[in-house]
Amino acid sequence: MRRLPVERPVFVIGCSRAGTTLVYKTFSESKNLGTLQRETHDFWTGMHPLANKHWATHALGTQDATQNDRDAVARYFYAYTGKTRFVDKNNQNGLCVPYLYTLFPDAHFVYVKRNPGDNLHSLIEGWGKPEEFATWSSELKEKVSVDNGRYIQWCFFLSNGWRDYLDKSIEEVCAFQYRAINEEILAAKKRIPAQQWTEVFYEDLVRDPVAGFRQAFEQCGLTFTHDLEQHCANVLSTPYNAFSEIRLDKWKDGRNCDRVERVLPEVAAVARAMGYKL
């Protein structure tokens, strides 16, 4: 019954389809971290039901953080992992950085960034898989009619203003989601100490996963062991939740090329703020 401590948890954040699963699963290989090996959106929304916020957003702020939440998270992860330091990831955590930092002031955030072309392409593909990415949205009261009714279930996450996109084109919806979550993360970054914040370009992991992950692990204060090095050397050959082969700029010759190109100007400002040159 004693109150369990949580020590320097690692939260992997980023836009959906940005490579966060790759990073989360690789961090889960560390013997120093507890992991559930799955996304935890049901757990977090169980504490803060979307219905209580009128289904406006998945975002949580400092005002939502309570000692009860802190204790519940500690018990949950310790019960399933046996560790007081853990790694966690889900589609919505990028909207909840102020909340998570208030709960755990020593938390380390790993922000995964992906270039807008490839990320938008993958988001569009993901919207075609509602059985995987819209399982939580069946209770929405609004009629979703994205792309003239081609998509009728809302996928990935809700952020402020999402109702304005119920009947927009799929590329406009995905551009809105890419822009919204990355803007939220960049705004939250300002309150996190630099030593508790790591940024990872997905493209760097594709070019050299060993070097990219070594730097990320070391910044989190985790030993990059020989076993981890071997895992990272082969991680791209057994991709996690990838829709097609892993390569850069695949949007340019993909079936969504025209759609993506049409909305790139809408995400150009946030992409530049993330460090991309467009």
Order of alpha helices (4+ residues) and beta strands (2+ residues): beta-alpha-alpha-alpha-beta-alpha-beta-alpha-alpha-alpha-alpha-beta-alpha-alpha-alpha-alpha
